């Protein structure tokens, strides 16, 4: 019986969530199915691009957090005295 693979199966492969047997079957299926192979290549490319994204808050956000923190600490000291 031939297993039909979906894009969900390909995504599981991209994120290393497949068993060794599934990986072998998926790679064989991609060798025969250009659509699956193309989806796999695009998913890997997107995954690599996402890894390069740097997440950094705006300075104004950090200023607000630090200001809140300073005020919170001051109010805690005043309350305990």
Biopython code that builds the backbone (N, CA, C, O; Angstrom):
import numpy as np
from Bio.PDB.StructureBuilder import StructureBuilder

atoms = [
    (1, "UNK", "N", (0.843, -1.180, 0.000)),
    (1, "UNK", "CA", (0.000, 0.000, 0.000)),
    (1, "UNK", "C", (0.889, 1.245, 0.000)),
    (1, "UNK", "O", (1.850, 1.332, 0.764)),
    (2, "UNK", "N", (0.561, 2.195, -0.855)),
    (2, "UNK", "CA", (1.333, 3.424, -0.968)),
    (2, "UNK", "C", (0.804, 4.457, 0.009)),
    (2, "UNK", "O", (-0.400, 4.705, 0.074)),
    (3, "UNK", "N", (1.701, 5.051, 0.759)),
    (3, "UNK", "CA", (1.327, 6.087, 1.732)),
    (3, "UNK", "C", (1.278, 7.421, 1.008)),
    (3, "UNK", "O", (2.195, 7.768, 0.263)),
    (4, "UNK", "N", (0.217, 8.157, 1.226)),
    (4, "UNK", "CA", (0.096, 9.500, 0.683)),
    (4, "UNK", "C", (0.549, 10.477, 1.756)),
    (4, "UNK", "O", (0.029, 10.473, 2.872)),
    (5, "UNK", "N", (1.513, 11.307, 1.414)),
    (5, "UNK", "CA", (2.039, 12.271, 2.370)),
    (5, "UNK", "C", (1.436, 13.641, 2.128)),
    (5, "UNK", "O", (1.121, 14.012, 0.997)),
    (6, "UNK", "N", (1.283, 14.382, 3.207)),
    (6, "UNK", "CA", (0.700, 15.722, 3.142)),
    (6, "UNK", "C", (1.765, 16.762, 3.483)),
    (6, "UNK", "O", (2.891, 16.425, 3.850)),
    (7, "UNK", "N", (1.387, 18.020, 3.355)),
    (7, "UNK", "CA", (2.295, 19.098, 3.736)),
    (7, "UNK", "C", (2.589, 19.045, 5.235)),
    (7, "UNK", "O", (3.678, 19.424, 5.665)),
    (8, "UNK", "N", (1.643, 18.586, 6.020)),
    (8, "UNK", "CA", (1.877, 18.427, 7.463)),
    (8, "UNK", "C", (3.005, 17.426, 7.725)),
    (8, "UNK", "O", (3.833, 17.631, 8.613)),
    (9, "UNK", "N", (3.028, 16.355, 6.952)),
    (9, "UNK", "CA", (4.102, 15.366, 7.094)),
    (9, "UNK", "C", (5.453, 15.993, 6.745)),
    (9, "UNK", "O", (6.455, 15.741, 7.413)),
    (10, "UNK", "N", (5.466, 16.804, 5.702)),
    (10, "UNK", "CA", (6.701, 17.478, 5.294)),
    (10, "UNK", "C", (7.170, 18.426, 6.396)),
    (10, "UNK", "O", (8.363, 18.489, 6.694)),
    (11, "UNK", "N", (6.245, 19.159, 6.997)),
    (11, "UNK", "CA", (6.620, 20.075, 8.077)),
    (11, "UNK", "C", (7.173, 19.315, 9.277)),
    (11, "UNK", "O", (8.103, 19.780, 9.935)),
    (12, "UNK", "N", (6.607, 18.159, 9.560)),
    (12, "UNK", "CA", (7.145, 17.345, 10.653)),
    (12, "UNK", "C", (8.574, 16.917, 10.335)),
    (12, "UNK", "O", (9.416, 16.849, 11.231)),
    (13, "UNK", "N", (8.853, 16.629, 9.064)),
    (13, "UNK", "CA", (10.211, 16.277, 8.646)),
    (13, "UNK", "C", (11.150, 17.471, 8.827)),
    (13, "UNK", "O", (12.264, 17.318, 9.329)),
    (14, "UNK", "N", (10.704, 18.639, 8.424)),
    (14, "UNK", "CA", (11.515, 19.855, 8.550)),
    (14, "UNK", "C", (11.892, 20.092, 10.006)),
    (14, "UNK", "O", (13.015, 20.503, 10.299)),
    (15, "UNK", "N", (10.961, 19.834, 10.919)),
    (15, "UNK", "CA", (11.202, 20.069, 12.344)),
    (15, "UNK", "C", (11.685, 18.814, 13.079)),
    (15, "UNK", "O", (11.632, 18.750, 14.308)),
    (16, "UNK", "N", (12.155, 17.823, 12.321)),
    (16, "UNK", "CA", (12.721, 16.585, 12.888)),
    (16, "UNK", "C", (11.759, 15.876, 13.834)),
    (16, "UNK", "O", (12.157, 15.409, 14.902)),
    (17, "UNK", "N", (10.503, 15.799, 13.439)),
    (17, "UNK", "CA", (9.489, 15.147, 14.265)),
    (17, "UNK", "C", (9.003, 13.836, 13.643)),
    (17, "UNK", "O", (7.929, 13.340, 13.984)),
    (18, "UNK", "N", (9.797, 13.283, 12.735)),
    (18, "UNK", "CA", (9.425, 12.023, 12.093)),
    (18, "UNK", "C", (10.356, 10.915, 12.566)),
    (18, "UNK", "O", (11.499, 11.154, 12.953)),
    (19, "UNK", "N", (9.833, 9.706, 12.522)),
    (19, "UNK", "CA", (10.666, 8.550, 12.864)),
    (19, "UNK", "C", (11.649, 8.300, 11.717)),
    (19, "UNK", "O", (11.516, 8.880, 10.640)),
    (20, "UNK", "N", (12.621, 7.445, 11.955)),
    (20, "UNK", "CA", (13.599, 7.111, 10.917)),
    (20, "UNK", "C", (12.898, 6.502, 9.701)),
    (20, "UNK", "O", (13.248, 6.794, 8.557)),
    (21, "UNK", "N", (11.907, 5.656, 9.968)),
    (21, "UNK", "CA", (11.172, 5.017, 8.870)),
    (21, "UNK", "C", (10.383, 6.051, 8.068)),
    (21, "UNK", "O", (10.398, 6.033, 6.837)),
    (22, "UNK", "N", (9.693, 6.953, 8.772)),
    (22, "UNK", "CA", (8.936, 8.000, 8.082)),
    (22, "UNK", "C", (9.856, 8.902, 7.263)),
    (22, "UNK", "O", (9.518, 9.296, 6.147)),
    (23, "UNK", "N", (11.015, 9.223, 7.823)),
    (23, "UNK", "CA", (11.971, 10.068, 7.117)),
    (23, "UNK", "C", (12.389, 9.420, 5.807)),
    (23, "UNK", "O", (12.439, 10.077, 4.767)),
    (24, "UNK", "N", (12.687, 8.141, 5.862)),
    (24, "UNK", "CA", (13.079, 7.408, 4.658)),
    (24, "UNK", "C", (11.956, 7.415, 3.629)),
    (24, "UNK", "O", (12.198, 7.645, 2.444)),
    (25, "UNK", "N", (10.730, 7.163, 4.078)),
    (25, "UNK", "CA", (9.584, 7.143, 3.166)),
    (25, "UNK", "C", (9.305, 8.526, 2.577)),
    (25, "UNK", "O", (8.986, 8.654, 1.395)),
    (26, "UNK", "N", (9.427, 9.557, 3.413)),
    (26, "UNK", "CA", (9.194, 10.919, 2.927)),
    (26, "UNK", "C", (10.227, 11.323, 1.884)),
    (26, "UNK", "O", (9.885, 11.931, 0.869)),
    (27, "UNK", "N", (11.482, 10.988, 2.130)),
    (27, "UNK", "CA", (12.533, 11.333, 1.167)),
    (27, "UNK", "C", (12.317, 10.604, -0.154)),
    (27, "UNK", "O", (12.551, 11.166, -1.224)),
    (28, "UNK", "N", (11.872, 9.360, -0.078)),
    (28, "UNK", "CA", (11.574, 8.608, -1.299)),
    (28, "UNK", "C", (10.393, 9.233, -2.034)),
    (28, "UNK", "O", (10.398, 9.322, -3.262)),
    (29, "UNK", "N", (9.384, 9.665, -1.284)),
    (29, "UNK", "CA", (8.210, 10.296, -1.896)),
    (29, "UNK", "C", (8.589, 11.618, -2.555)),
    (29, "UNK", "O", (8.084, 11.944, -3.629)),
    (30, "UNK", "N", (9.482, 12.385, -1.913)),
    (30, "UNK", "CA", (9.906, 13.662, -2.494)),
    (30, "UNK", "C", (10.721, 13.459, -3.765)),
    (30, "UNK", "O", (10.701, 14.308, -4.656)),
    (31, "UNK", "N", (11.436, 12.344, -3.853)),
    (31, "UNK", "CA", (12.209, 12.046, -5.058)),
    (31, "UNK", "C", (11.290, 11.813, -6.252)),
    (31, "UNK", "O", (11.680, 12.032, -7.399)),
    (32, "UNK", "N", (10.070, 11.368, -5.975)),
    (32, "UNK", "CA", (9.112, 11.074, -7.041)),
    (32, "UNK", "C", (8.072, 12.168, -7.243)),
    (32, "UNK", "O", (7.406, 12.203, -8.277)),
    (33, "UNK", "N", (7.925, 13.059, -6.270)),
    (33, "UNK", "CA", (6.862, 14.063, -6.321)),
    (33, "UNK", "C", (7.478, 15.460, -6.210)),
    (33, "UNK", "O", (7.908, 15.881, -5.136)),
    (34, "UNK", "N", (7.512, 16.166, -7.338)),
    (34, "UNK", "CA", (8.125, 17.499, -7.364)),
    (34, "UNK", "C", (7.410, 18.489, -6.456)),
    (34, "UNK", "O", (8.043, 19.367, -5.871)),
    (35, "UNK", "N", (6.094, 18.349, -6.337)),
    (35, "UNK", "CA", (5.329, 19.273, -5.492)),
    (35, "UNK", "C", (5.730, 19.130, -4.018)),
    (35, "UNK", "O", (5.911, 20.127, -3.319)),
    (36, "UNK", "N", (5.865, 17.896, -3.558)),
    (36, "UNK", "CA", (6.301, 17.660, -2.176)),
    (36, "UNK", "C", (7.723, 18.166, -1.960)),
    (36, "UNK", "O", (8.020, 18.802, -0.949)),
    (37, "UNK", "N", (8.605, 17.872, -2.929)),
    (37, "UNK", "CA", (9.998, 18.306, -2.815)),
    (37, "UNK", "C", (10.092, 19.819, -2.780)),
    (37, "UNK", "O", (10.851, 20.376, -1.987)),
    (38, "UNK", "N", (9.327, 20.491, -3.634)),
    (38, "UNK", "CA", (9.346, 21.953, -3.668)),
    (38, "UNK", "C", (8.823, 22.534, -2.350)),
    (38, "UNK", "O", (9.381, 23.500, -1.832)),
    (39, "UNK", "N", (7.760, 21.948, -1.815)),
    (39, "UNK", "CA", (7.232, 22.417, -0.531)),
    (39, "UNK", "C", (8.278, 22.233, 0.565)),
    (39, "UNK", "O", (8.450, 23.109, 1.414)),
    (40, "UNK", "N", (8.979, 21.094, 0.550)),
    (40, "UNK", "CA", (10.026, 20.832, 1.540)),
    (40, "UNK", "C", (11.129, 21.885, 1.439)),
    (40, "UNK", "O", (11.553, 22.439, 2.453)),
    (41, "UNK", "N", (11.589, 22.159, 0.230)),
    (41, "UNK", "CA", (12.664, 23.136, 0.040)),
    (41, "UNK", "C", (12.240, 24.526, 0.505)),
    (41, "UNK", "O", (13.026, 25.239, 1.128)),
    (42, "UNK", "N", (11.005, 24.911, 0.206)),
    (42, "UNK", "CA", (10.503, 26.218, 0.644)),
    (42, "UNK", "C", (10.380, 26.275, 2.166)),
    (42, "UNK", "O", (10.691, 27.297, 2.778)),
    (43, "UNK", "N", (9.931, 25.192, 2.769)),
    (43, "UNK", "CA", (9.777, 25.157, 4.227)),
    (43, "UNK", "C", (11.135, 25.248, 4.917)),
    (43, "UNK", "O", (11.273, 25.939, 5.926)),
    (44, "UNK", "N", (12.129, 24.561, 4.383)),
    (44, "UNK", "CA", (13.480, 24.623, 4.953)),
    (44, "UNK", "C", (14.038, 26.034, 4.810)),
    (44, "UNK", "O", (14.663, 26.561, 5.730)),
    (45, "UNK", "N", (13.807, 26.641, 3.645)),
    (45, "UNK", "CA", (14.283, 28.008, 3.420)),
    (45, "UNK", "C", (13.621, 28.981, 4.404)),
    (45, "UNK", "O", (14.295, 29.830, 4.986)),
    (46, "UNK", "N", (12.315, 28.857, 4.585)),
    (46, "UNK", "CA", (11.609, 29.722, 5.537)),
    (46, "UNK", "C", (12.099, 29.501, 6.963)),
    (46, "UNK", "O", (12.253, 30.453, 7.729)),
    (47, "UNK", "N", (12.340, 28.254, 7.312)),
    (47, "UNK", "CA", (12.844, 27.953, 8.651)),
    (47, "UNK", "C", (14.199, 28.626, 8.868)),
    (47, "UNK", "O", (14.444, 29.203, 9.928)),
    (48, "UNK", "N", (15.071, 28.555, 7.874)),
    (48, "UNK", "CA", (16.388, 29.190, 7.985)),
    (48, "UNK", "C", (16.276, 30.705, 8.079)),
    (48, "UNK", "O", (17.014, 31.337, 8.834)),
    (49, "UNK", "N", (15.359, 31.291, 7.318)),
    (49, "UNK", "CA", (15.157, 32.735, 7.373)),
    (49, "UNK", "C", (14.625, 33.159, 8.745)),
    (49, "UNK", "O", (15.018, 34.201, 9.269)),
    (50, "UNK", "N", (13.747, 32.363, 9.314)),
    (50, "UNK", "CA", (13.200, 32.685, 10.639)),
    (50, "UNK", "C", (14.280, 32.637, 11.713)),
    (50, "UNK", "O", (14.235, 33.408, 12.672)),
    (51, "UNK", "N", (15.241, 31.746, 11.562)),
    (51, "UNK", "CA", (16.328, 31.645, 12.537)),
    (51, "UNK", "C", (17.204, 32.894, 12.524)),
    (51, "UNK", "O", (17.876, 33.194, 13.512)),
    (52, "UNK", "N", (17.199, 33.621, 11.406)),
    (52, "UNK", "CA", (18.046, 34.803, 11.281)),
    (52, "UNK", "C", (17.373, 36.069, 11.794)),
    (52, "UNK", "O", (18.011, 37.118, 11.885)),
    (53, "UNK", "N", (16.104, 35.980, 12.125)),
    (53, "UNK", "CA", (15.384, 37.154, 12.615)),
    (53, "UNK", "C", (15.885, 37.485, 14.009)),
    (53, "UNK", "O", (16.013, 36.610, 14.866)),
    (54, "UNK", "N", (16.164, 38.757, 14.219)),
    (54, "UNK", "CA", (16.583, 39.165, 15.556)),
    (54, "UNK", "C", (15.439, 39.938, 16.193)),
    (54, "UNK", "O", (14.877, 40.859, 15.599)),
    (55, "UNK", "N", (15.120, 39.551, 17.379)),
    (55, "UNK", "CA", (14.029, 40.187, 18.108)),
    (55, "UNK", "C", (14.627, 41.124, 19.143)),
    (55, "UNK", "O", (15.326, 40.694, 20.060)),
    (56, "UNK", "N", (14.346, 42.397, 18.987)),
    (56, "UNK", "CA", (14.882, 43.380, 19.913)),
    (56, "UNK", "C", (13.827, 44.458, 20.123)),
    (56, "UNK", "O", (13.330, 45.037, 19.157)),
    (57, "UNK", "N", (13.486, 44.728, 21.364)),
    (57, "UNK", "CA", (12.456, 45.748, 21.612)),
    (57, "UNK", "C", (12.979, 47.150, 21.294)),
    (57, "UNK", "O", (14.181, 47.412, 21.338)),
    (58, "UNK", "N", (12.052, 48.029, 20.978)),
    (58, "UNK", "CA", (12.417, 49.427, 20.746)),
    (58, "UNK", "C", (12.956, 50.014, 22.045)),
    (58, "UNK", "O", (12.544, 49.596, 23.128)),
    (59, "UNK", "N", (13.868, 50.973, 21.953)),
    (59, "UNK", "CA", (14.397, 51.614, 23.165)),
    (59, "UNK", "C", (13.302, 52.217, 24.041)),
    (59, "UNK", "O", (13.416, 52.199, 25.267)),
    (60, "UNK", "N", (12.245, 52.749, 23.433)),
    (60, "UNK", "CA", (11.168, 53.350, 24.232)),
    (60, "UNK", "C", (10.470, 52.302, 25.098)),
    (60, "UNK", "O", (10.042, 52.601, 26.212)),
    (61, "UNK", "N", (10.358, 51.088, 24.591)),
    (61, "UNK", "CA", (9.743, 50.008, 25.368)),
    (61, "UNK", "C", (10.635, 49.653, 26.557)),
    (61, "UNK", "O", (10.151, 49.478, 27.676)),
    (62, "UNK", "N", (11.927, 49.549, 26.308)),
    (62, "UNK", "CA", (12.860, 49.260, 27.405)),
    (62, "UNK", "C", (12.827, 50.366, 28.453)),
    (62, "UNK", "O", (12.853, 50.085, 29.652)),
    (63, "UNK", "N", (12.770, 51.625, 28.009)),
    (63, "UNK", "CA", (12.702, 52.747, 28.951)),
    (63, "UNK", "C", (11.480, 52.634, 29.855)),
    (63, "UNK", "O", (11.570, 52.874, 31.059)),
    (64, "UNK", "N", (10.340, 52.269, 29.275)),
    (64, "UNK", "CA", (9.116, 52.125, 30.069)),
    (64, "UNK", "C", (9.246, 50.991, 31.087)),
    (64, "UNK", "O", (8.811, 51.122, 32.231)),
    (65, "UNK", "N", (9.840, 49.893, 30.668)),
    (65, "UNK", "CA", (10.020, 48.753, 31.575)),
    (65, "UNK", "C", (10.946, 49.132, 32.724)),
    (65, "UNK", "O", (10.653, 48.851, 33.886)),
    (66, "UNK", "N", (12.061, 49.768, 32.394)),
    (66, "UNK", "CA", (13.011, 50.173, 33.440)),
    (66, "UNK", "C", (12.396, 51.199, 34.381)),
    (66, "UNK", "O", (12.616, 51.150, 35.591)),
    (67, "UNK", "N", (11.632, 52.123, 33.827)),
    (67, "UNK", "CA", (10.973, 53.132, 34.652)),
    (67, "UNK", "C", (9.988, 52.467, 35.612)),
    (67, "UNK", "O", (9.963, 52.786, 36.801)),
    (68, "UNK", "N", (9.189, 51.556, 35.101)),
    (68, "UNK", "CA", (8.238, 50.827, 35.942)),
    (68, "UNK", "C", (8.982, 50.069, 37.039)),
    (68, "UNK", "O", (8.574, 50.073, 38.201)),
    (69, "UNK", "N", (10.077, 49.422, 36.653)),
    (69, "UNK", "CA", (10.851, 48.644, 37.617)),
    (69, "UNK", "C", (11.411, 49.533, 38.726)),
    (69, "UNK", "O", (11.349, 49.174, 39.902)),
    (70, "UNK", "N", (11.951, 50.677, 38.360)),
    (70, "UNK", "CA", (12.481, 51.593, 39.376)),
    (70, "UNK", "C", (11.371, 52.067, 40.304)),
    (70, "UNK", "O", (11.556, 52.100, 41.520)),
    (71, "UNK", "N", (10.231, 52.431, 39.752)),
    (71, "UNK", "CA", (9.107, 52.907, 40.564)),
    (71, "UNK", "C", (8.532, 51.789, 41.425)),
    (71, "UNK", "O", (8.139, 52.029, 42.566)),
    (72, "UNK", "N", (8.478, 50.589, 40.898)),
    (72, "UNK", "CA", (7.956, 49.449, 41.653)),
    (72, "UNK", "C", (8.844, 49.180, 42.860)),
    (72, "UNK", "O", (8.344, 48.978, 43.966)),
    (73, "UNK", "N", (10.146, 49.176, 42.655)),
    (73, "UNK", "CA", (11.078, 48.940, 43.765)),
    (73, "UNK", "C", (10.961, 50.035, 44.813)),
    (73, "UNK", "O", (10.994, 49.741, 46.008)),
    (74, "UNK", "N", (10.826, 51.285, 44.401)),
    (74, "UNK", "CA", (10.683, 52.393, 45.348)),
    (74, "UNK", "C", (9.391, 52.267, 46.152)),
    (74, "UNK", "O", (9.385, 52.520, 47.357)),
    (75, "UNK", "N", (8.310, 51.881, 45.502)),
    (75, "UNK", "CA", (7.036, 51.758, 46.216)),
    (75, "UNK", "C", (7.067, 50.576, 47.180)),
    (75, "UNK", "O", (6.431, 50.628, 48.233)),
    (76, "UNK", "N", (7.789, 49.522, 46.844)),
    (76, "UNK", "CA", (7.920, 48.365, 47.733)),
    (76, "UNK", "C", (8.686, 48.739, 48.997)),
    (76, "UNK", "O", (8.320, 48.321, 50.096)),
    (77, "UNK", "N", (9.751, 49.527, 48.842)),
    (77, "UNK", "CA", (10.551, 49.944, 49.998)),
    (77, "UNK", "C", (9.717, 50.831, 50.905)),
    (77, "UNK", "O", (9.747, 50.672, 52.126)),
    (78, "UNK", "N", (8.972, 51.762, 50.323)),
    (78, "UNK", "CA", (8.147, 52.683, 51.112)),
    (78, "UNK", "C", (7.054, 51.919, 51.858)),
    (78, "UNK", "O", (6.702, 52.292, 52.977)),
    (79, "UNK", "N", (6.519, 50.873, 51.270)),
    (79, "UNK", "CA", (5.445, 50.109, 51.888)),
    (79, "UNK", "C", (5.958, 49.285, 53.061)),
    (79, "UNK", "O", (5.248, 49.106, 54.051)),
    (80, "UNK", "N", (7.170, 48.790, 52.960)),
    (80, "UNK", "CA", (7.691, 47.931, 54.020)),
    (80, "UNK", "C", (8.243, 48.722, 55.194)),
    (80, "UNK", "O", (8.474, 48.155, 56.262)),
    (81, "UNK", "N", (8.462, 50.034, 55.018)),
    (81, "UNK", "CA", (9.004, 50.844, 56.120)),
    (81, "UNK", "C", (7.956, 51.224, 57.053)),
    (81, "UNK", "O", (8.227, 51.907, 58.041)),
]
sb = StructureBuilder()
sb.init_structure("model")
sb.init_model(0)
sb.init_chain("A")
sb.init_seg("    ")
for serial, (resi, resn, name, xyz) in enumerate(atoms, 1):
    if name == "N":
        sb.init_residue(resn, " ", resi, " ")
    sb.init_atom(name, np.array(xyz, "f"), 0.0, 1.0, " ", f" {name:<3s}", serial, name[0])
structure = sb.get_structure()
